């Protein structure tokens, strides 16, 4: 999100207008995870410009990219109802772009993840969330590497893992860490808003849960875990795409499907896809 001053660009190397950030902040997001395979598409200048932009929104915590070694070393923490919540964010790689300095982007590295987690705990974080940019694009289930990394995070004590990158939804489940702790992991939330044009990329998800902390032991449990499938909707007319909307799948209907720019994005198809991906999941409700 380097802004127009760096020249806007699209696939395969992206640079986006910063007005997107204004909309994200205005919508109420308070954490923006920025480590992805596209983090270096606009080079160091893009990272610096994006982080300079986010300085305008001190209530939004950004993770995954950094302007300096000092910034990279700073633990990312937000406070929720008096509780310190630590944030971790990493990507599997950067599409072959090489960092001019090794602090600019957070790449998946177990030693670094462990060090960052321990730093968050030393800073007094009771809850730790991780955003992982991983997996295989357009695959509806996690791969062995994702599952192994998720177990590594659970063994550290991470409470919730949120996956991105595949552009399609993947399964949601609970893992048990080596100390008996429960970790909620959504391997991929898919797309919530995009201009991709295959019907299987129109299904995304929101995930909610209650994080419950024992006042005496600070033991964390995850309750009321729910996944809300979503539909990325837009129309095609006048030679271009218009009227982008996000619907909960339970609110999407055949009338909307008939005007969707992407053919065969029907209610029946999306529900069948949900059945394929989620099935029957213990202790997690799929709301649709």
N, C-alpha and C positions, 0 to 999 in steps of 0.2 A: 504494500500500500504506500508506494513512494510518492504518489501524487502526480498531477499534470506537469509539474515542473521538470520531471524526469522523462516525460513522454509516455503516454499510456500505451499499453501493449497487451495482446492476448496470446492464445496458445501458439507455440509451446512455452514461451517465456512471458510471464504475466507481470504487469505493473498497473495498479488500480487507482482510481481517484480516491482522495481522502474523505470525500463526502460520505463514502460507505461507512467510515469510522464514526462520523457524526450520527448516522442512522443507527448504528450498533449501540452507541452510548445512549441515544434518545430512547431506544427500545427497552433499555433497562439492563443490558448485559453488564456484569461486573468483573468478568474474567475473559480475556481474549488470548487464546493460545495460538502462537504464531510460528512454531516450529513445524515446517512441512517441507516436502521435496521441492517446493517453489520458493523457499525463504531467500535464496540467493539469486533469484531471476533478475533482479535489478541491481545486483551487486551490493557492496557495502553502502553505497549512497542510498539505495532503496531502504536498507535496514535503518540507517541513521535518520532518514526522512520520516519513516513510519514511526519510530520511537519518539522523535521530536514532536510529531503530531499527537501522540498519546499523552504527552506531557500536559496537554490542555485538559485532560480528563483524569485528575488525580484519584477519582473514585473507581476507575477501571484499572484492574491489575493486569499487566501484560507479561507473558512468559514466552520463552523459547528463542528470542533473539535479543541481542545486546549491542550497545554502542561502544563498550569499553570493557577491559578486564574487571574494573571495579563494579560495573553494573552486572556483569556475569556472575560475580561472586556474591551478589546481594540475594539473600533468600527472598522468594516471592511469597508473601503472606497477606491474607485478608482476614479481617475480624468480623465474625458473624455472631450476633447476640452474646458478645463478650468472650467468644471462643476463637482462638487463633487457628486458622485453617491454612495449612501449607500447600503450595501448588508446584507440581512438577510437569515438565513438558519437553518432549523429545521427538525427533524425526529419524527415520531409518537412513536418510541420506538426502542429497540436494541436487539430484539430476545431473551429476557430473561436474557441477560448479565447485570450485575449490575456494575455501575461505581465505581471504587475504591475511586474516589473523584467526587463531583457533577459538576466539571467544565469541564470534559473531552469532553462531547458531548452535543450538543444543542438539547434538547427535546422540543417538542411542548408544550408550556405553555403560555397562553394568557397574564398573568402578565409580564412574561419575555419578550415576543415579544413586548408588549407595551413599556416597559422600554427601550429595545434596539432601537426601532423605535424613541423614543423621544431623545435618546442619539445621534442618527444619525442626527436628525434635529438640535439639539443643536450644533453639530459639523459643521453645514453649508451645509448639504446635501440637494440639491434641488430635486433630483430624488432618489427614493428608490425602489430597486428590491428585491423580495423575492423568494427563492428556497425552495419548500416544498416537503418533502418526506412523502407521505400520500396516502390514498386510498386503494382500494382492488385490489390485483393482478388479472390480466387477465379479468378485468371488463371494458367494453368499454365506460362507462359513469361514471361521478363522483357520489359519494354517498352523503348522507345528511351531514355527518361530514365535508367532503371536502368543500361543498358549504357554510356551516356555517362559517368555518374558512376563506374561501376566502372573504366572506362578512365582517368579522371582520377585515381582512387586508385592504380591500377597505375603510372601515369606518375610519381606522387609517390614510389612505392617501397613502398607498403603490401604486405605479404606474403600476408595472408589476409583475405578479405572474407566476412562472415557476414550473410545477408539475413533480414529478418523483415517481417511485416505482411500478406502475401497470404492467410494461413491455409491455403494449399495449397503443395505443393512446387513449386519451379521448378528449372531446369537448374543443373548444376554444371560448371564449365569452368576452363581456364587462360587468362589473358590475358598478353600480353607488354607490359611497360612500355617507355617511350621509351628507357631505358638498357639494354634487353635483359633486364631482370629478369622472372621469372615470378611471377605473382600467381594464387593459387587463389581462386575466387569461387563461393560457393553463393548464388544469387540469392534463394532462400527455402527455409528448412528446414521450412516448414509448421507445423502444430500438433504439439507432443509430448504435451500433456495439455490437454484442453478439454472443455467441455460443449456444443460445437456439435453439430448434429444432421443434417448431410448426409454421405452416405458418402464423398464426395470430400475432406471435411475430416478424415477419420479417418487419412489417410496423412500421416505426418511423416517426418523424417529426422534422423539423427545423421551428423556428418562428422568423420573423423579424418585426420590426416596426420602425417608426420615433418618437423620443421623442422631442417634440417642447416646448421650454420654452419662455414665454413672458418676454421680456427684462425689462419691467417695474414692473410687478407684481410678476414675478417668477412663475406664474401659468403654470402648466404642462399639455399638451394635448398629446394624442397618436394618430398618424396618420399612414396611409399606412400599417396597420396590415396585415401580410400575413403568411400563413402556407404552408410550402413546404413538402409534404409527401416524405419520403425516404424509400429505400429498403435495408435491411441488406442482403447481398449476400455472399454465400460461396459455395465451391465445395467439393465433397467427392470422394476421390480416394486413393488407397494404404492403405486402412484401417483407414484413418484419414481425417481431414478437412483441406482445403487449400484455398488460394486465396480469403481471406476475402476482400470485397469491399463494399463501400457505394454508392448507386445510388439515385439520385432524381427519384421519381416515373415517372416523365415525360420523363426520359431518359431510363427507364427500358423497356425491350421488350421481345417478346415471345422466341427469341433465347436464351437470358440470362435465362429466366424462365425454359427452357428445360434442362439447365445444373445446376440449383440450387440444392443444396444437400437436401433441404427440399421440399418434394413433394407438388404439388398443389399451389406453390407460383406464381400464374399466374398474368398477368396484369389485367385480368378481375376480379379475386378474390380480388386483392388489391384495385382496383377502387370501387368495390362494398362495401368493408369495409370502405373506405373513405366516401362513400355516407351514410352509416349507422351511422358513428361517427359524421361527420361534418354537413351533410345536407346543408341547406341554412342558412348562418350566416350573419347577418347584419353587415356591416362595416368591415368584415374580408374576405380576398380573399384566397381561397384554390387553390394553384398553382399546377396543375397536367395536 
